[in-house]
Amino acid sequence: MKSFGRTINLKDNLKAIEAYKEYHRKVWPEVESQVGKSGVIKMRIFLFGRRLFMYIETIDEFDADAFVARWMQNPKCVAWEEIMQQYQEPLLEAKPGEWWLTMESVYQYG
């Protein structure tokens, strides 16, 4: 199993944050199906203030680039992504074109 931590900010706007949370209470079935088909075993998104943290567990053969390529071929996933990006903004540390940043694993128990 592989695991990943990724982070991004939501825009500093309470209505945007609430809208983002509401979308995630009712994730579209096509989006969840695509995530599952790609080798993701578990995905969690946590929120603190406006900072998002995504934790992902995948099969050993998981390929992030292949995941993105398949994701962007699914019209529902593209539409979902366009909506989510209205609420998100990259971190100051992001390079041009980077969105969610992958975090370094520094500790693991179990």
C-alpha positions, 0 to 999 in steps of 0.5 A, spaced: 500 500 500 502 507 498 499 513 502 500 520 500 498 527 504 496 533 499 494 540 501 491 546 498 488 552 501 480 554 500 479 561 498 478 566 504 471 566 504 466 563 508 461 562 503 466 558 499 468 554 504 461 552 506 459 551 499 466 546 498 464 542 504 456 542 502 459 539 495 463 534 499 457 532 503 454 529 497 460 527 492 457 525 485 457 518 484 461 518 478 466 522 481 467 517 487 466 511 482 472 514 478 476 514 484 475 507 486 477 505 479 483 508 479 486 504 485 485 509 491 483 504 497 481 510 502 481 518 501 480 523 507 479 530 506 480 534 513 479 542 513 483 547 518 481 554 517 481 554 510 487 549 509 485 542 506 489 536 507 488 530 503 490 523 506 490 517 500 491 510 501 492 506 494 494 500 491 502 498 490 501 499 483 498 506 483 500 511 478 499 518 480 500 521 473 495 515 470 490 517 475 490 524 473 490 522 465 484 518 467 480 523 471 481 528 466 478 523 460 471 523 465 467 529 463 463 528 470 470 529 473 472 534 469 466 538 471 467 536 478 474 539 478 472 545 475 467 547 480 472 545 486 477 549 483 473 555 484 473 554 491 481 553 492 487 557 491 494 554 491 499 555 497 504 560 496 509 555 496 506 552 489 510 553 483 506 556 477 501 551 475 501 547 481 495 546 485 494 540 490 502 540 493 504 533 495 507 533 502 513 529 505 512 523 510 516 524 516 513 519 521 509 513 521 506 509 526 503 502 525 
